[in-house]
């Protein structure tokens, strides 16, 4: 620590005064006999040593406990346990929702609807391709609408679906390239 004691007004340190006080103190202590203190200390040490030996555990006993293996029984997780945990989690979560959200949650978590939704969500309905498909469809049909009104052509509704499909394919390509580069980045 960097704190220093500042001398107060009128106090000054004189090394010669303090060293003489220390020397006289040591001389007074040396005049007392140390035999009594040494004898009492050795008796106390003997008593403490006996107590330690009495309460000490042998190293052989410690090693035998280290080598004992306890059998860990694996917890078997089956479908019934998974379904019970899922039901409890959904119940706890739905209690925190308002009524319309609770009904919607019950609707989308019907097993038949849930399986179809998961299958579509993992393959077709990816967020990035849907974004690009929607962007292409919106900008493309806006440009086509402007052209048809300005030049007098007939508006074709099939173009909307073609543009959405083109944007979807482009989005899948962008996502695939993104995943490849991201995967290579994590490998480094």
N, C-alpha and C positions, 0 to 999 in steps of 0.2 A: 504494500500500500504506500502511497506517496504522501500521506499526511505527516506533517512535521509539527512538533510541539513548539510553539513560539514562546520565548521567555516573556514573562509579564514585566511590567515596569518595576524596576528595582531588583529583579532577580537576575543573577548572572551565574553562569556555570564556572566553577573553579575546580579544575581537575585535581589539584593537590589536596583540597579540602576533602573531596569525596573519596579519594584513594586512601587517605589515612583512616577514614571512618570504616571503609571496607576491611582494611588490614586489621584494625582492632577487633572487628567482629569475628574474623577468622581466627584470631588468636584466642578469643574467649571460647570458641567452639572446640579448639584443639585441646584445651585444658580439661574438658569433660572426658571421662573414660568411655571408650567405644566397646568395651568388652560386654557390657550389659546389653547394649543394643544388638550386637552381633549374635549373642547367645539367644536372645528372644527371637530374632529374625530366623535363625536356623531351626528353632523349634516350630515356628509358624510354617516354615517351608516344608518341614517333615510332615506336619499335619495336612497341609494342602496336597502334598504328594500322595499321601495315603488316600485322601478323598478322590483324587483323580484316578488312581489305579483301581479303586473300588467301582467307580462309575464308568470306566473306560470299556469300550467294546473292542474285542479282538479283531484284528485285520482279517483273519480267516473268516470270521462271521460276516464281515462286510462283503467280502468277495463272493461268498456263497449267495448272498442276496442279489448281487449284480448279475449272476449267471442264471438266475431263475427267470424263466420266460413265462409271461402271462399269456394265456390264450385269449386273443381278441376274437370274439365272434362277430363276423360281418353282419351288418343289418341288411336283411333282404328287402330290397325295394321292388315291389311288384306293382302291377297295374291298379290293383285295388287301393294301395297306399297312395299312388299318384293321383288317382281320381278323387280320393278323400281330401288330399291336400289342395287340389285344384278347386274343389267345391267350397272348401273353407275360405280360400283366398278370394274367390269370386263373391262369396257372401259378404265378407268383410269389406270388399271394395264397393259392392253395390249399396251397402248401407250408407256410404258417404256420398252417393250420387243423388241428384234430384229425380223425381218420378219419370219424366220423359227419357232421361239418360239411362235410368235403370231398366225401362222397358226395351230400349234399343239394345242395351247390353245383353238382356235375356234373349232377344231375337237373333243377334249375330252369333251368340255362343250356343245355339242349337247345334248338336253334333254334325248334322248333315250340311248345314250352311257353313259351319266352321271349317270343315275339311275342304270344301270347294273353295272357300276364301283363301285358305292357306296355300292350296295348290296354285291358284291363279296369282296370288301375291308373290310366290317364290319364282314364278316363271314369266308370266306375261306382264302383269301390272307392276312394273318397276317404276319408281318415281322419276328417274332421269329420262327414260324413253317417253313416258307420258308427258313430261314437261316439253320435250322437243316436239312431240307429235302435236300437242296443243298449240305451241308457238308457231309451227309451220302452218297448221290449219287456220289459225287466226290471221296471221299476216298474209298468207296466200289468198284466202277468200276475201280479205279486205282489198287487196290489190286487184283481184279478179272482179269484184263488185264495182270498183272505181272504173276499171277498163270497160266493163259492160255498160255502165251508165254514160260514160264519156263518149264512147265510140258506137254505141247502139247495138252491141252484141247481145245474144241471149245468155242468161246466167245458167250454168250447168251445176246442179247440186252434187254430182258425182265427184267433182273436183275437191270438195271438202274432205271426202273420205280418202281420196288419193293423196292429198297433201298430209292428212293426219297419218296415214300409213307410211309415207316417205319420212316424216319427222320421227315416227316411232322406230323405223329401221336405223335412221341416223342416230337416234338416242341410244339404241342398243350398241351400235358401233362405238360411240363415245364412251359409254360405260365399260365396254370390254377393254378398250385401250387404256382407260383410267385404271382399271383393275390390274392390268398387266404391268403398267409402270409403277403402281403402288406396291405390287408384290415384289418387283425387282428392287425397289427402294428399301423394303424391309429386309431383304436378303443380305444387303451390304453390311 
